[in-house]
Amino acid sequence: RTGTNKNLRLVAGGSLSVFLGNGDGSAMPARRIVSRGRPYSVVIADVNVAAGEALVLAPLEQLTWVPGNLPEAVILPKGRWQGFVEEARALPPVRAAVVHPCSKSAILGAIEVRDEGLLDPILIGPGAKIRAAAAEAGVSLDGFRIEETEHSHAAAARAVELAACGNVQVLVTGSLHSDELLAAVVSKSGGLRTERRISHVYAMDVPAYRKPVIVTDAAINIAPTLEHKRDICQNAVDLMRLLGRDQPKVAVLAAVETVNATMPATLDAAALTVMAARGQITGALVDGPLAFDNAISPEAVATKGIVSQVAGEADILVVPDLEAGNMLAKQLIYFAGATAAGLVLGARVPIVLTSRADPLSARIASAALAKLVAVRKAEGKA
């Protein structure tokens, strides 16, 4: 190394060009140096990213280099759900019903959660279709218990029956439509209904946000009423408390942070805030209406002079309706690189609700959180 500044560039054919400079943008007077057969390596953050033999050419004439705008380096933190995944792995697997796993992705999902030591899956559905899906995926079903049913409706009913009897502690959607399974879950005769309305949560790890955050409801309740939103909020709060957050902060979202009689979302948000103050929502700090920036950005809160224990520090984002929640969650996934674990809460057992487009990290996080919910709810009843 010569001088105070250097820039290494790998060029076609695997050779290495080295440019030497004074640090002020101008080149140093240099003679032509040719060194063949000299070993080199390029190390970035203690990782050897290139190695070989270098051909080094110093410039024959003085050059001027004007630095441009350099890209920012973004260091992503270790997955924020990873600690929960590791904790779940350390516990004995819990029995899970995988409902109608008649596609390649559903079969591979069941194998993933089994091999990770998270769940002990029972495959429920038409045996011939399940085996055909395994053959398509090129995997063996050795060691799996298969509960034969005639079709997807029967598979959903059988899974609910096993859960109601305590034979499985988690339900996992396979290749059937989620509505089909959820209809069996909320059936009056199924045995899994509670006094709560069921709701969906996206438990999200957003790299740009400093802690995990829940977005709810983005998948089940299309246009929730005030009473529905109370249950949606309480389901998310209970999940956070099971995961160790004693008093999560709930931001009830709207387009603005002030109550406006012509904007129903602001009225519901204000009502939920009062309901929490009166004990109709327990175990959390609830505030709304809050616009999205005011919910997650301390800088935005300071700029607008908002006084709130929740603003800028939200753990849970309660959205006005399904469309708003679905768009918010998917924007965070695809624009912000978030990992989203999907669960359905409010029934007697947690339900893993994932998409075929979900990466492995999201499927593993969903199974891990469902396992922790099942185990901790059982511990609470003991």
MIDRENBA-372163 format. One record per residue (C-alpha): residue number from 1; residue in one letter; x, y, z. Coordinates in pm, 1 decimal. Layout:
<pt NUM, a, <X, Y, Z>>
...
//
This chain:
<pt 1, r, <0.0, 0.0, 0.0>>
<pt 2, t, <137.6, 342.9, -98.8>>
<pt 3, g, <-4.6, 683.1, -7.9>>
<pt 4, t, <-303.2, 776.1, 201.2>>
<pt 5, n, <-585.9, 669.7, -30.1>>
<pt 6, k, <-649.0, 363.4, -239.1>>
<pt 7, n, <-935.7, 229.0, -443.8>>
<pt 8, l, <-951.9, -137.5, -548.0>>
<pt 9, r, <-1156.8, -240.8, -847.3>>
<pt 10, l, <-1203.4, -594.3, -980.1>>
<pt 11, v, <-1211.0, -591.7, -1361.4>>
<pt 12, a, <-1317.8, -847.2, -1622.4>>
<pt 13, g, <-1118.1, -1164.9, -1621.4>>
<pt 14, g, <-1056.6, -1155.5, -1249.0>>
<pt 15, s, <-753.0, -926.4, -1253.6>>
<pt 16, l, <-715.7, -646.4, -1001.1>>
<pt 17, s, <-652.3, -280.1, -1085.1>>
<pt 18, v, <-506.7, -61.5, -809.1>>
<pt 19, f, <-524.4, 319.6, -827.8>>
<pt 20, l, <-306.8, 520.0, -591.7>>
<pt 21, g, <-388.0, 875.3, -485.9>>
<pt 22, n, <-288.3, 1155.8, -252.1>>
<pt 23, g, <-625.9, 1172.8, -80.2>>
<pt 24, d, <-718.3, 1511.7, -231.2>>
<pt 25, g, <-847.1, 1375.6, -562.1>>
<pt 26, s, <-514.6, 1406.3, -754.8>>
<pt 27, a, <-284.2, 1124.8, -849.8>>
<pt 28, m, <68.8, 1088.6, -713.5>>
<pt 29, p, <364.6, 1104.2, -951.1>>
<pt 30, a, <431.4, 738.3, -1013.0>>
<pt 31, r, <626.3, 516.8, -1242.5>>
<pt 32, r, <475.8, 228.1, -1429.7>>
<pt 33, i, <482.8, -80.3, -1210.6>>
<pt 34, v, <402.7, -421.1, -1349.1>>
<pt 35, s, <400.6, -708.7, -1106.9>>
<pt 36, r, <289.2, -1045.0, -1238.9>>
<pt 37, g, <218.8, -1349.6, -1031.3>>
<pt 38, r, <186.9, -1159.6, -702.8>>
<pt 39, p, <-76.8, -1308.1, -471.3>>
<pt 40, y, <-347.6, -1073.5, -346.0>>
<pt 41, s, <-664.9, -1085.7, -139.6>>
<pt 42, v, <-949.3, -843.0, -79.2>>
<pt 43, v, <-1095.0, -849.0, 272.5>>
<pt 44, i, <-1412.7, -666.7, 370.6>>
<pt 45, a, <-1536.7, -686.8, 730.5>>
<pt 46, d, <-1301.9, -980.4, 800.3>>
<pt 47, v, <-1443.4, -1175.2, 504.5>>
<pt 48, n, <-1209.1, -1268.7, 219.7>>
<pt 49, v, <-1416.6, -1178.0, -87.3>>
<pt 50, a, <-1151.6, -1220.9, -359.4>>
<pt 51, a, <-811.1, -1382.6, -402.8>>
<pt 52, g, <-576.0, -1458.8, -690.7>>
<pt 53, e, <-276.7, -1315.9, -873.8>>
<pt 54, a, <-255.9, -940.7, -931.9>>
<pt 55, l, <-142.8, -738.7, -1230.7>>
<pt 56, v, <-72.5, -388.9, -1091.6>>
<pt 57, l, <-43.7, -93.8, -1331.1>>
<pt 58, a, <35.1, 255.3, -1201.9>>
<pt 59, p, <-82.0, 544.5, -1426.9>>
<pt 60, l, <177.1, 691.5, -1664.5>>
<pt 61, e, <22.6, 1040.8, -1656.0>>
<pt 62, q, <-121.2, 1253.8, -1378.1>>
<pt 63, l, <-491.1, 1191.9, -1326.5>>
<pt 64, t, <-754.5, 1387.9, -1136.7>>
<pt 65, w, <-1036.8, 1210.1, -963.3>>
<pt 66, v, <-1335.2, 1400.6, -830.0>>
<pt 67, p, <-1524.8, 1192.5, -572.6>>
<pt 68, g, <-1897.0, 1166.6, -639.3>>
<pt 69, n, <-2182.4, 1094.8, -402.5>>
<pt 70, l, <-2100.4, 766.6, -235.9>>
<pt 71, p, <-2382.7, 524.1, -149.9>>
<pt 72, e, <-2475.6, 481.1, 212.6>>
<pt 73, a, <-2388.6, 155.1, 381.0>>
<pt 74, v, <-2682.3, 6.1, 571.9>>
<pt 75, i, <-2607.1, -252.4, 839.6>>
<pt 76, l, <-2911.5, -465.8, 909.2>>
<pt 77, p, <-2948.0, -591.8, 1266.1>>
<pt 78, k, <-2984.3, -956.7, 1349.9>>
<pt 79, g, <-3348.1, -1061.0, 1309.1>>
<pt 80, r, <-3543.0, -928.7, 1606.3>>
<pt 81, w, <-3756.4, -1243.0, 1621.6>>
<pt 82, q, <-3445.4, -1462.6, 1626.5>>
<pt 83, g, <-3434.7, -1469.8, 2005.8>>
<pt 84, f, <-3792.8, -1596.9, 2015.5>>
<pt 85, v, <-3711.8, -1855.8, 1747.5>>
<pt 86, e, <-3416.3, -1982.3, 1950.8>>
<pt 87, e, <-3628.1, -1991.1, 2265.4>>
<pt 88, a, <-3896.9, -2188.7, 2083.6>>
<pt 89, r, <-3640.9, -2435.3, 1947.3>>
<pt 90, a, <-3521.3, -2504.1, 2301.5>>
<pt 91, l, <-3869.6, -2623.0, 2403.9>>
<pt 92, p, <-4007.0, -2967.7, 2317.7>>
<pt 93, p, <-4202.3, -2963.5, 1988.0>>
<pt 94, v, <-4576.3, -2908.9, 2021.6>>
<pt 95, r, <-4829.2, -3102.9, 1820.3>>
<pt 96, a, <-4970.4, -2911.3, 1523.9>>
<pt 97, a, <-5237.7, -2994.3, 1268.5>>
<pt 98, v, <-5137.1, -2898.4, 914.6>>
<pt 99, v, <-5469.3, -2867.5, 735.9>>
<pt 100, h, <-5497.3, -2996.3, 378.3>>
<pt 101, p, <-5125.1, -2987.0, 285.4>>
<pt 102, c, <-5188.9, -3085.7, -76.1>>
<pt 103, s, <-4932.8, -2863.7, -248.5>>
<pt 104, k, <-4557.2, -2872.1, -276.3>>
<pt 105, s, <-4515.2, -2556.2, -67.5>>
<pt 106, a, <-4744.3, -2684.3, 210.0>>
<pt 107, i, <-4553.5, -3013.2, 237.1>>
<pt 108, l, <-4217.3, -2837.9, 242.3>>
<pt 109, g, <-4349.8, -2600.1, 508.7>>
<pt 110, a, <-4444.9, -2893.3, 731.8>>
<pt 111, i, <-4100.2, -3045.4, 688.9>>
<pt 112, e, <-3929.6, -2713.1, 764.7>>
<pt 113, v, <-4102.1, -2660.1, 1098.9>>
<pt 114, r, <-4045.2, -3022.9, 1195.6>>
<pt 115, d, <-3675.3, -3012.1, 1106.7>>
<pt 116, e, <-3635.5, -2685.4, 1298.4>>
<pt 117, g, <-3765.9, -2861.1, 1610.8>>
<pt 118, l, <-4059.8, -2623.6, 1642.8>>
<pt 119, l, <-4369.4, -2831.0, 1568.8>>
<pt 120, d, <-4465.3, -3197.5, 1548.8>>
<pt 121, p, <-4699.7, -3191.1, 1248.4>>
<pt 122, i, <-4998.9, -3411.5, 1176.0>>
<pt 123, l, <-5097.2, -3394.7, 809.5>>
<pt 124, i, <-5475.4, -3382.7, 767.6>>
<pt 125, g, <-5639.7, -3424.6, 428.0>>
<pt 126, p, <-5684.6, -3662.9, 133.1>>
<pt 127, g, <-5396.9, -3909.7, 163.7>>
<pt 128, a, <-5348.1, -3955.8, -209.6>>
<pt 129, k, <-5318.4, -3580.8, -269.3>>
<pt 130, i, <-5079.4, -3539.3, 24.2>>
<pt 131, r, <-4852.6, -3817.4, -106.1>>
<pt 132, a, <-4867.5, -3676.1, -458.4>>
<pt 133, a, <-4759.9, -3335.0, -325.8>>
<pt 134, a, <-4469.4, -3496.8, -139.4>>
<pt 135, a, <-4365.1, -3678.2, -457.3>>
<pt 136, e, <-4373.9, -3350.0, -650.6>>
<pt 137, a, <-4158.1, -3190.5, -381.0>>
<pt 138, g, <-3918.2, -3485.7, -387.6>>
<pt 139, v, <-3942.7, -3550.7, -13.8>>
<pt 140, s, <-4030.7, -3846.1, 205.6>>
<pt 141, l, <-4322.5, -3852.4, 447.2>>
<pt 142, d, <-4157.0, -4110.9, 669.9>>
<pt 143, g, <-4229.3, -4027.3, 1033.2>>
<pt 144, f, <-4537.1, -3817.4, 956.5>>
<pt 145, r, <-4877.9, -3911.2, 1086.1>>
<pt 146, i, <-5146.6, -3866.3, 821.1>>
<pt 147, e, <-5512.4, -3822.0, 913.3>>
<pt 148, e, <-5714.3, -3920.3, 607.8>>
<pt 149, t, <-6014.8, -3705.5, 514.6>>
<pt 150, e, <-6220.3, -3689.4, 199.3>>
<pt 151, h, <-6172.7, -3320.3, 114.6>>
<pt 152, s, <-6059.6, -2982.1, 248.8>>
<pt 153, h, <-6383.6, -2908.2, 438.9>>
<pt 154, a, <-6351.2, -3238.2, 623.7>>
<pt 155, a, <-5982.1, -3167.0, 690.9>>
<pt 156, a, <-6068.6, -2833.3, 852.7>>
<pt 157, a, <-6340.9, -2993.7, 1065.2>>
<pt 158, r, <-6107.5, -3273.8, 1177.0>>
<pt 159, a, <-5828.8, -3030.1, 1268.8>>
<pt 160, v, <-6069.1, -2824.7, 1478.8>>
<pt 161, e, <-6193.1, -3141.9, 1648.3>>
<pt 162, l, <-5838.2, -3246.6, 1738.4>>
<pt 163, a, <-5762.5, -2898.7, 1874.9>>
<pt 164, a, <-6083.8, -2884.8, 2078.5>>
<pt 165, c, <-5994.0, -3220.5, 2235.4>>
<pt 166, g, <-5644.8, -3100.1, 2322.5>>
<pt 167, n, <-5471.8, -3340.7, 2084.4>>
<pt 168, v, <-5306.4, -3056.5, 1892.0>>
<pt 169, q, <-5200.6, -2718.1, 2026.9>>
<pt 170, v, <-5150.8, -2526.9, 1700.2>>
<pt 171, l, <-5332.0, -2515.6, 1365.2>>
<pt 172, v, <-5142.1, -2448.6, 1042.6>>
<pt 173, t, <-5304.9, -2361.7, 711.3>>
<pt 174, g, <-5202.1, -2583.6, 424.5>>
<pt 175, s, <-5323.3, -2537.7, 67.1>>
<pt 176, l, <-5689.0, -2471.3, 146.5>>
<pt 177, h, <-5829.1, -2119.6, 149.4>>
<pt 178, s, <-5794.1, -1957.0, 490.3>>
<pt 179, d, <-6168.4, -1878.9, 501.1>>
<pt 180, e, <-6240.4, -2250.8, 490.1>>
<pt 181, l, <-6035.1, -2321.8, 800.1>>
<pt 182, l, <-6149.3, -2011.8, 988.8>>
<pt 183, a, <-6515.0, -2094.2, 925.2>>
<pt 184, a, <-6460.4, -2425.7, 1104.4>>
<pt 185, v, <-6269.6, -2250.6, 1385.1>>
<pt 186, v, <-6551.3, -2002.7, 1460.2>>
<pt 187, s, <-6830.0, -2258.4, 1419.0>>
<pt 188, k, <-7052.9, -2271.1, 1727.7>>
<pt 189, s, <-7018.4, -2647.7, 1737.7>>
<pt 190, g, <-6641.0, -2654.9, 1681.9>>
<pt 191, g, <-6531.2, -2591.2, 2038.7>>
<pt 192, l, <-6258.5, -2335.8, 1958.8>>
<pt 193, r, <-6460.4, -2015.2, 1984.9>>
<pt 194, t, <-6401.7, -1778.9, 2273.3>>
<pt 195, e, <-6580.4, -1460.6, 2375.0>>
<pt 196, r, <-6335.3, -1272.5, 2151.9>>
<pt 197, r, <-6356.1, -1206.1, 1781.9>>
<pt 198, i, <-6068.1, -1371.1, 1597.0>>
<pt 199, s, <-5816.9, -1139.6, 1432.3>>
<pt 200, h, <-5492.0, -1155.5, 1239.6>>
<pt 201, v, <-5158.1, -1007.4, 1340.4>>
<pt 202, y, <-4847.3, -945.7, 1136.6>>
<pt 203, a, <-4560.9, -962.8, 1383.4>>
<pt 204, m, <-4304.2, -761.3, 1190.1>>
<pt 205, d, <-3930.2, -711.8, 1200.4>>
<pt 206, v, <-3874.3, -387.2, 1008.9>>
<pt 207, p, <-3500.3, -310.7, 968.2>>
<pt 208, a, <-3561.4, 65.9, 977.8>>
<pt 209, y, <-3756.8, 46.1, 1305.7>>
<pt 210, r, <-3578.9, -3.6, 1633.5>>
<pt 211, k, <-3796.1, -284.4, 1772.7>>
<pt 212, p, <-4050.8, -546.4, 1666.7>>
<pt 213, v, <-4393.9, -412.4, 1577.6>>
<pt 214, i, <-4736.7, -569.2, 1524.2>>
<pt 215, v, <-4974.1, -460.3, 1247.6>>
<pt 216, t, <-5336.0, -565.4, 1295.5>>
<pt 217, d, <-5579.8, -654.2, 1140.5>>
<pt 218, a, <-5458.7, -700.1, 784.6>>
<pt 219, a, <-5620.7, -1029.1, 682.4>>
<pt 220, i, <-5953.2, -1117.9, 849.1>>
<pt 221, n, <-6176.9, -831.0, 962.3>>
<pt 222, i, <-6266.4, -631.3, 653.0>>
<pt 223, a, <-6449.3, -332.6, 803.6>>
<pt 224, p, <-6433.9, -379.9, 1180.9>>
<pt 225, t, <-6675.5, -204.4, 1412.0>>
<pt 226, l, <-6565.2, -34.8, 1732.5>>
<pt 227, e, <-6636.9, -352.6, 1930.4>>
<pt 228, h, <-6441.4, -556.9, 1678.2>>
<pt 229, k, <-6148.5, -317.7, 1708.9>>
<pt 230, r, <-6152.7, -360.4, 2084.0>>
<pt 231, d, <-6101.4, -736.1, 2038.1>>
<pt 232, i, <-5843.2, -683.5, 1764.5>>
<pt 233, c, <-5650.0, -457.6, 1999.5>>
<pt 234, q, <-5678.0, -690.3, 2299.0>>
<pt 235, n, <-5567.2, -995.3, 2097.3>>
<pt 236, a, <-5250.5, -813.4, 1989.4>>
<pt 237, v, <-5184.3, -687.7, 2342.3>>
<pt 238, d, <-5218.6, -1039.6, 2483.4>>
<pt 239, l, <-4966.5, -1167.1, 2226.5>>
<pt 240, m, <-4713.5, -900.7, 2317.6>>
<pt 241, r, <-4756.4, -975.5, 2687.2>>
<pt 242, l, <-4706.5, -1349.3, 2626.5>>
<pt 243, l, <-4382.0, -1257.5, 2450.7>>
<pt 244, g, <-4261.7, -1060.8, 2753.3>>
<pt 245, r, <-4370.1, -701.1, 2682.1>>
<pt 246, d, <-4550.0, -610.9, 3005.1>>
<pt 247, q, <-4722.8, -292.8, 2891.0>>
<pt 248, p, <-4709.8, -262.6, 2511.8>>
<pt 249, k, <-4784.5, 70.6, 2348.5>>
<pt 250, v, <-5076.5, 64.4, 2106.6>>
<pt 251, a, <-5115.6, 332.2, 1839.7>>
<pt 252, v, <-5460.2, 344.9, 1680.5>>
<pt 253, l, <-5392.7, 474.0, 1332.1>>
<pt 254, a, <-5579.4, 727.6, 1121.8>>
<pt 255, a, <-5480.0, 982.7, 859.7>>
<pt 256, v, <-5446.4, 1260.0, 1118.8>>
<pt 257, e, <-5375.1, 1290.5, 1489.9>>
<pt 258, t, <-5682.8, 1494.4, 1576.3>>
<pt 259, v, <-6045.4, 1389.0, 1603.1>>
<pt 260, n, <-6247.1, 1480.8, 1296.2>>
<pt 261, a, <-6619.3, 1410.9, 1289.7>>
<pt 262, t, <-6608.4, 1346.9, 913.7>>
<pt 263, m, <-6335.2, 1081.2, 949.4>>
<pt 264, p, <-6477.7, 771.6, 1125.2>>
<pt 265, a, <-6134.6, 621.0, 1189.7>>
<pt 266, t, <-6047.3, 913.8, 1417.4>>
<pt 267, l, <-6369.2, 868.7, 1615.4>>
<pt 268, d, <-6302.7, 497.3, 1668.4>>
<pt 269, a, <-5943.0, 571.7, 1768.9>>
<pt 270, a, <-6052.1, 826.4, 2027.8>>
<pt 271, a, <-6313.0, 584.2, 2162.8>>
<pt 272, l, <-6056.6, 303.4, 2195.0>>
<pt 273, t, <-5827.2, 538.6, 2386.7>>
<pt 274, v, <-6104.4, 609.7, 2635.6>>
<pt 275, m, <-6200.2, 240.1, 2652.7>>
<pt 276, a, <-5844.7, 156.9, 2755.3>>
<pt 277, a, <-5854.4, 427.8, 3020.5>>
<pt 278, r, <-6177.6, 275.5, 3154.4>>
<pt 279, g, <-6040.7, -80.2, 3165.5>>
<pt 280, q, <-6224.6, -214.4, 2860.0>>
<pt 281, i, <-5883.8, -282.8, 2704.8>>
<pt 282, t, <-5629.5, -405.7, 2958.0>>
<pt 283, g, <-5255.2, -451.6, 2985.8>>
<pt 284, a, <-5147.1, -174.6, 2748.7>>
<pt 285, l, <-5112.9, 196.4, 2687.0>>
<pt 286, v, <-5348.2, 293.0, 2403.4>>
<pt 287, d, <-5355.3, 625.6, 2220.0>>
<pt 288, g, <-5519.9, 753.5, 1906.5>>
<pt 289, p, <-5586.3, 884.0, 1661.8>>
<pt 290, l, <-5224.9, 892.9, 1549.3>>
<pt 291, a, <-5098.8, 926.5, 1193.7>>
<pt 292, f, <-4839.0, 667.3, 1095.9>>
<pt 293, d, <-4542.4, 902.0, 1128.6>>
<pt 294, n, <-4654.9, 1014.8, 1472.1>>
<pt 295, a, <-4689.2, 653.2, 1583.7>>
<pt 296, i, <-4334.3, 546.6, 1500.4>>
<pt 297, s, <-4113.9, 857.3, 1471.6>>
<pt 298, p, <-4001.6, 1053.2, 1782.0>>
<pt 299, e, <-3880.6, 1327.3, 1545.3>>
<pt 300, a, <-4227.9, 1369.0, 1394.1>>
<pt 301, v, <-4378.6, 1373.5, 1743.4>>
<pt 302, a, <-4139.9, 1646.4, 1857.2>>
<pt 303, t, <-4201.3, 1852.7, 1545.2>>
<pt 304, k, <-4577.9, 1841.9, 1592.6>>
<pt 305, g, <-4562.0, 1890.0, 1969.1>>
<pt 306, i, <-4767.1, 1579.3, 2046.6>>
<pt 307, v, <-4775.9, 1481.7, 2413.5>>
<pt 308, s, <-4829.0, 1106.3, 2442.2>>
<pt 309, q, <-4675.7, 800.4, 2608.0>>
<pt 310, v, <-4738.6, 603.3, 2288.4>>
<pt 311, a, <-4653.9, 842.9, 2005.4>>
<pt 312, g, <-4318.0, 766.1, 1844.8>>
<pt 313, e, <-4281.4, 441.7, 2043.8>>
<pt 314, a, <-4559.0, 212.4, 1920.0>>
<pt 315, d, <-4533.5, -163.8, 1966.4>>
<pt 316, i, <-4871.5, -230.0, 1804.2>>
<pt 317, l, <-5032.9, -50.3, 1510.7>>
<pt 318, v, <-5411.4, -92.2, 1494.2>>
<pt 319, v, <-5529.4, -0.8, 1145.1>>
<pt 320, p, <-5872.9, 135.7, 1047.3>>
<pt 321, d, <-5967.9, -157.0, 820.2>>
<pt 322, l, <-5830.2, -457.5, 637.3>>
<pt 323, e, <-5738.8, -269.2, 320.2>>
<pt 324, a, <-5529.2, -13.9, 507.6>>
<pt 325, g, <-5361.9, -286.6, 714.2>>
<pt 326, n, <-5289.1, -512.1, 418.8>>
<pt 327, m, <-5134.1, -229.8, 218.3>>
<pt 328, l, <-4927.9, -109.3, 514.6>>
<pt 329, a, <-4796.6, -457.2, 594.9>>
<pt 330, k, <-4706.3, -539.5, 235.7>>
<pt 331, q, <-4538.5, -203.8, 183.7>>
<pt 332, l, <-4322.4, -274.2, 487.4>>
<pt 333, i, <-4241.5, -621.9, 352.3>>
<pt 334, y, <-4160.6, -524.8, -6.4>>
<pt 335, f, <-4032.9, -166.2, 28.5>>
<pt 336, a, <-3868.2, -181.2, 371.5>>
<pt 337, g, <-3744.5, -542.8, 374.6>>
<pt 338, a, <-3955.5, -646.1, 672.8>>
<pt 339, t, <-4002.3, -1005.3, 783.9>>
<pt 340, a, <-4363.4, -1071.1, 880.8>>
<pt 341, a, <-4485.2, -1362.7, 1092.0>>
<pt 342, g, <-4858.5, -1420.9, 1048.5>>
<pt 343, l, <-5085.2, -1551.9, 1324.3>>
<pt 344, v, <-5458.5, -1568.3, 1389.1>>
<pt 345, l, <-5552.0, -1502.8, 1752.6>>
<pt 346, g, <-5872.2, -1502.6, 1954.9>>
<pt 347, a, <-5947.1, -1876.7, 1932.2>>
<pt 348, r, <-5848.8, -2136.9, 2190.6>>
<pt 349, v, <-5535.9, -2224.6, 1991.9>>
<pt 350, p, <-5307.6, -2006.3, 1775.3>>
<pt 351, i, <-5335.8, -2049.2, 1400.0>>
<pt 352, v, <-5037.6, -2007.1, 1165.4>>
<pt 353, l, <-5150.4, -1819.9, 856.7>>
<pt 354, t, <-4873.4, -1778.6, 599.0>>
<pt 355, s, <-4854.2, -1707.9, 228.5>>
<pt 356, r, <-4685.7, -1917.1, -38.1>>
<pt 357, a, <-4480.0, -1604.5, -116.5>>
<pt 358, d, <-4339.9, -1586.9, 238.9>>
<pt 359, p, <-3965.5, -1651.6, 276.2>>
<pt 360, l, <-3838.1, -1927.5, 502.5>>
<pt 361, s, <-3754.3, -1675.3, 776.1>>
<pt 362, a, <-4119.3, -1564.3, 793.3>>
<pt 363, r, <-4254.1, -1921.0, 803.4>>
<pt 364, i, <-4010.9, -2017.4, 1078.8>>
<pt 365, a, <-4092.7, -1703.3, 1279.9>>
<pt 366, s, <-4467.3, -1773.0, 1246.7>>
<pt 367, a, <-4427.9, -2129.3, 1373.6>>
<pt 368, a, <-4200.4, -2018.0, 1658.0>>
<pt 369, l, <-4441.4, -1749.6, 1779.7>>
<pt 370, a, <-4736.4, -1990.6, 1758.8>>
<pt 371, k, <-4542.2, -2242.6, 1964.9>>
<pt 372, l, <-4453.1, -1985.9, 2231.3>>
<pt 373, v, <-4815.6, -1869.3, 2249.3>>
<pt 374, a, <-4939.2, -2227.3, 2291.8>>
<pt 375, v, <-4680.2, -2313.2, 2556.8>>
<pt 376, r, <-4724.3, -1994.3, 2760.5>>
<pt 377, k, <-5101.4, -2010.7, 2749.9>>
<pt 378, a, <-5078.1, -2366.8, 2881.8>>
<pt 379, e, <-4837.6, -2254.0, 3154.5>>
<pt 380, g, <-5080.8, -1979.2, 3252.2>>
<pt 381, k, <-5362.2, -2231.3, 3294.8>>
<pt 382, a, <-5146.9, -2470.9, 3497.8>>
//
